[in-house]
Amino acid sequence: MTYDPKDLRERSKEITNARTWGVGLITALLALGLFISEVRRIRALSLDLINYAYLAVFILSGVLIFLWIWSTEKELDLLFEWLDPQRYEPPSTLKETFLIIALAILLIGLLLASRNPMLFGSVFSAYSLVALFAGIYRDREIALAIDKSKERLRTDLDLGDQAVKKRAELYMAGINVLDSYFIRNPMALRSALIFLFSLLGLALAIWWRVTGSRSAAFLSYLVFFLIILSSEVVIGVWRNTRDTDLRPIKADLRELRRSEGSILSY
């Protein structure tokens, strides 16, 4: 059999190393006492509607950071598990490292800036813009890797060996699920909407800064809270669909390997 997804992980070290640096940066900054200082500040806050909104945005920003760390690792593992592109070299330029580190810095910036609506709006809008461009670049590379993996699989499907053909069919089914998740879902549209609505939140924050309107400050926090919550719910549904669709394919692949006497490493 020519199809071997394990090969892609070894050739993608630049991307995984960049992600490791990004995660390390987040962990280091959090470990410096960011949460401790914020907890002390939170305990001193008065019972005020704007302070409640600030707390909600601060907590949700922490959740967003956790989901970014978890989802990027999960998605890289899925790509390495299923893809073995033919005549494809993973990107390993400074661009990928810059985008990942920039996203990590901006995510930390959300926590630091959450106490001020205008600062938070500025950082979140910058984060959304970088995430939009990073997502478009990522999806283009993933689409190419998926197409090249299908190209290699078609070679196995044309072979006369039924065991090889069955394995190739299962891998093709798994790749089609990844295709549906990464490419057919409107990832870029989701990111673009996040950026556009972030500008609304930023405009309200600027209005608060100019006029001192507490209603504008509260509405700004509310907009950002709803943006983060709704966007994560949407992509959470997409991820659940992806994992649900992959589950029986993985089970069938596991049984096929058992029948061949292979040792599984899941």
C-alpha positions as CSV (number, residue, x, y, z in Angstrom):
1,M,0.0,0.0,0.0
2,T,1.3,3.4,-0.9
3,Y,-1.0,5.6,1.3
4,D,0.7,6.4,4.6
5,P,-0.7,9.4,6.5
6,K,2.1,9.2,9.2
7,D,4.5,10.8,6.7
8,L,2.8,14.2,6.8
9,R,3.4,14.8,10.5
10,E,7.1,14.5,10.0
11,R,7.1,17.0,7.1
12,S,5.0,19.5,9.0
13,K,7.4,20.3,11.9
14,E,7.6,24.0,11.0
15,I,3.9,24.4,11.6
16,T,3.7,22.3,14.7
17,N,6.8,24.1,16.1
18,A,5.2,27.5,15.5
19,R,2.0,26.3,17.2
20,T,4.1,25.1,20.1
21,W,5.7,28.5,20.4
22,G,2.3,30.1,20.3
23,V,0.9,27.9,23.0
24,G,4.1,28.3,25.1
25,L,3.7,32.1,24.9
26,I,0.1,31.9,26.1
27,T,1.0,29.6,28.9
28,A,4.0,31.7,30.0
29,L,2.1,34.9,30.1
30,L,-0.8,33.4,32.0
31,A,1.7,31.9,34.4
32,L,3.1,35.4,35.1
33,G,0.1,36.2,37.2
34,L,-2.4,37.6,34.7
35,F,-5.3,35.7,36.2
36,I,-4.2,36.4,39.7
37,S,-4.1,40.1,39.2
38,E,-7.4,40.1,37.4
39,V,-9.0,38.0,40.2
40,R,-7.8,40.6,42.7
41,R,-9.2,43.4,40.6
42,I,-12.5,41.6,40.1
43,R,-13.0,41.1,43.9
44,A,-12.8,44.9,44.3
45,L,-15.4,45.7,41.7
46,S,-18.8,47.1,42.6
47,L,-22.0,45.4,41.6
48,D,-22.5,47.2,38.4
49,L,-24.0,46.2,35.0
50,I,-20.9,47.2,33.1
51,N,-18.7,45.3,35.5
52,Y,-20.8,42.2,35.0
53,A,-20.4,42.6,31.3
54,Y,-16.7,43.0,31.7
55,L,-16.5,39.8,33.8
56,A,-18.5,37.9,31.1
57,V,-16.2,39.0,28.3
58,F,-13.1,38.3,30.4
59,I,-14.2,34.8,31.2
60,L,-15.4,34.1,27.6
61,S,-12.0,35.3,26.3
62,G,-10.3,32.8,28.6
63,V,-12.6,30.1,27.1
64,L,-11.7,31.3,23.6
65,I,-8.0,30.9,24.4
66,F,-8.6,27.3,25.7
67,L,-10.6,26.4,22.6
68,W,-7.9,27.8,20.3
69,I,-5.3,25.7,22.0
70,W,-7.5,22.6,22.0
71,S,-8.9,22.9,18.5
72,T,-5.7,23.6,16.7
73,E,-4.1,20.5,18.3
74,K,-7.1,18.4,17.5
75,E,-7.3,19.6,13.9
76,L,-3.6,19.1,13.2
77,D,-3.9,15.6,14.6
78,L,-6.8,14.8,12.3
79,L,-4.9,16.1,9.3
80,F,-1.9,14.0,10.2
81,E,-4.0,11.0,10.8
82,W,-5.9,11.0,7.5
83,L,-3.8,12.9,4.9
84,D,-0.9,11.6,2.8
85,P,-0.7,14.1,-0.1
86,Q,1.1,13.2,-3.2
87,R,3.7,15.7,-4.5
88,Y,2.9,18.2,-1.8
89,E,5.3,19.9,0.6
90,P,3.8,21.5,3.8
91,P,4.5,25.3,4.1
92,S,7.5,26.1,6.2
93,T,8.1,29.8,5.7
94,L,8.2,32.7,8.2
95,K,4.6,33.6,7.3
96,E,3.1,30.6,9.2
97,T,5.1,31.3,12.3
98,F,4.2,35.0,12.2
99,L,0.5,34.3,11.9
100,I,0.4,31.8,14.7
101,I,2.4,33.9,17.1
102,A,0.3,37.0,16.1
103,L,-2.9,35.1,17.0
104,A,-1.4,34.0,20.3
105,I,-0.3,37.5,21.2
106,L,-3.7,39.0,20.3
107,L,-5.6,36.3,22.3
108,I,-3.5,37.2,25.4
109,G,-4.2,40.9,24.5
110,L,-8.0,40.2,24.8
111,L,-7.5,39.3,28.5
112,L,-5.3,42.3,29.1
113,A,-7.6,44.7,27.3
114,S,-11.0,43.3,28.6
115,R,-11.2,45.9,31.3
116,N,-11.6,48.7,28.7
117,P,-14.3,48.4,26.0
118,M,-12.3,50.4,23.4
119,L,-9.1,48.6,24.0
120,F,-10.9,45.3,23.9
121,G,-12.7,46.3,20.7
122,S,-9.4,47.3,19.0
123,V,-7.6,44.1,20.0
124,F,-10.6,41.9,19.1
125,S,-11.0,43.5,15.7
126,A,-7.3,43.1,15.0
127,Y,-7.5,39.4,16.1
128,S,-10.6,38.9,13.9
129,L,-8.8,40.4,10.9
130,V,-5.6,38.3,11.4
131,A,-7.8,35.2,12.0
132,L,-9.6,35.9,8.7
133,F,-6.5,36.0,6.7
134,A,-4.9,33.1,8.5
135,G,-8.0,31.0,8.0
136,I,-8.1,31.7,4.3
137,Y,-4.5,30.8,3.9
138,R,-4.9,27.7,6.1
139,D,-8.0,26.5,4.2
140,R,-6.2,26.9,0.8
141,E,-3.3,24.7,2.0
142,I,-5.7,22.1,3.5
143,A,-7.7,22.0,0.3
144,L,-4.5,21.4,-1.7
145,A,-3.4,18.7,0.8
146,I,-6.8,17.0,0.6
147,D,-6.8,17.0,-3.2
148,K,-3.3,15.6,-3.3
149,S,-4.2,12.9,-0.8
150,K,-7.2,11.9,-2.9
151,E,-4.9,11.8,-5.9
152,R,-2.7,9.3,-4.1
153,L,-5.7,7.2,-2.9
154,R,-7.0,6.9,-6.4
155,T,-3.9,4.9,-7.2
156,D,-4.7,2.4,-4.5
157,L,-8.3,2.2,-5.6
158,D,-7.2,1.2,-9.0
159,L,-5.1,-1.7,-7.7
160,G,-6.5,-5.2,-7.9
161,D,-5.8,-6.0,-4.2
162,Q,-9.1,-6.0,-2.5
163,A,-7.6,-5.4,1.0
164,V,-5.7,-2.4,-0.3
165,K,-8.8,-1.2,-2.1
166,K,-11.0,-1.5,1.0
167,R,-8.5,0.4,3.1
168,A,-8.3,3.1,0.5
169,E,-12.1,3.4,0.4
170,L,-12.2,4.0,4.2
171,Y,-9.4,6.6,4.0
172,M,-11.3,8.3,1.2
173,A,-14.5,8.4,3.3
174,G,-12.5,9.9,6.2
175,I,-11.0,12.5,3.9
176,N,-14.4,13.4,2.5
177,V,-15.5,14.2,6.1
178,L,-12.5,16.5,6.5
179,D,-13.3,18.1,3.2
180,S,-16.8,18.8,4.4
181,Y,-15.5,20.3,7.6
182,F,-12.6,22.4,6.4
183,I,-13.6,23.3,2.9
184,R,-17.4,22.9,2.4
185,N,-18.3,24.6,5.7
186,P,-18.3,28.5,5.2
187,M,-15.2,29.0,7.4
188,A,-14.2,32.2,5.6
189,L,-17.7,33.6,5.8
190,R,-17.8,32.9,9.5
191,S,-14.5,34.7,10.0
192,A,-15.6,37.6,7.9
193,L,-18.8,38.0,9.8
194,I,-16.9,38.0,13.1
195,F,-14.7,40.8,11.8
196,L,-17.6,42.9,10.5
197,F,-19.6,42.6,13.8
198,S,-16.4,43.3,15.7
199,L,-16.4,46.7,14.0
200,L,-19.9,47.4,15.4
201,G,-18.6,46.6,18.9
202,L,-15.6,48.8,18.3
203,A,-17.8,51.7,17.1
204,L,-19.9,51.4,20.2
205,A,-16.7,51.4,22.3
206,I,-15.5,54.5,20.6
207,W,-18.9,56.2,21.2
208,W,-18.5,55.4,24.9
209,R,-15.0,56.9,24.9
210,V,-16.2,60.0,23.2
211,T,-19.4,60.6,25.0
212,G,-18.9,58.7,28.3
213,S,-22.2,56.8,27.6
214,R,-22.4,53.8,30.0
215,S,-25.1,52.3,27.7
216,A,-22.6,52.3,24.8
217,A,-20.0,50.6,26.9
218,F,-22.4,47.9,28.0
219,L,-23.7,47.4,24.4
220,S,-20.1,47.1,23.2
221,Y,-19.4,44.4,25.7
222,L,-22.6,42.7,24.8
223,V,-21.8,42.7,21.1
224,F,-18.4,41.1,21.7
225,F,-19.9,38.5,24.1
226,L,-22.5,37.5,21.5
227,I,-19.9,37.4,18.7
228,I,-17.6,35.0,20.6
229,L,-20.5,32.9,22.0
230,S,-22.4,32.5,18.7
231,S,-19.3,31.9,16.6
232,E,-18.0,29.2,19.0
233,V,-21.4,27.5,19.1
234,V,-21.5,27.4,15.2
235,I,-18.1,25.9,14.9
236,G,-18.8,23.6,17.8
237,V,-21.7,22.2,15.9
238,W,-19.5,21.7,12.8
239,R,-16.8,20.0,14.9
240,N,-19.4,17.7,16.5
241,T,-20.7,16.7,13.0
242,R,-17.2,16.0,11.9
243,D,-16.3,13.8,14.8
244,T,-19.7,12.0,14.6
245,D,-19.1,11.2,10.9
246,L,-15.6,10.1,11.5
247,R,-16.4,7.7,14.3
248,P,-17.8,4.8,12.3
249,I,-15.1,5.2,9.7
250,K,-12.4,4.9,12.3
251,A,-14.2,1.9,13.7
252,D,-14.3,0.2,10.3
253,L,-10.6,1.0,9.7
254,R,-9.7,-0.4,13.1
255,E,-11.6,-3.7,12.3
256,L,-9.9,-3.9,8.9
257,R,-6.5,-3.5,10.6
258,R,-7.4,-6.2,13.1
259,S,-8.4,-8.6,10.3
260,E,-5.0,-7.9,8.7
261,G,-3.2,-8.6,12.0
262,S,-2.0,-5.0,12.3
263,I,-1.3,-3.4,15.7
264,L,-3.3,-0.2,16.1
265,S,-1.9,3.0,17.6
266,Y,-4.8,5.2,18.3
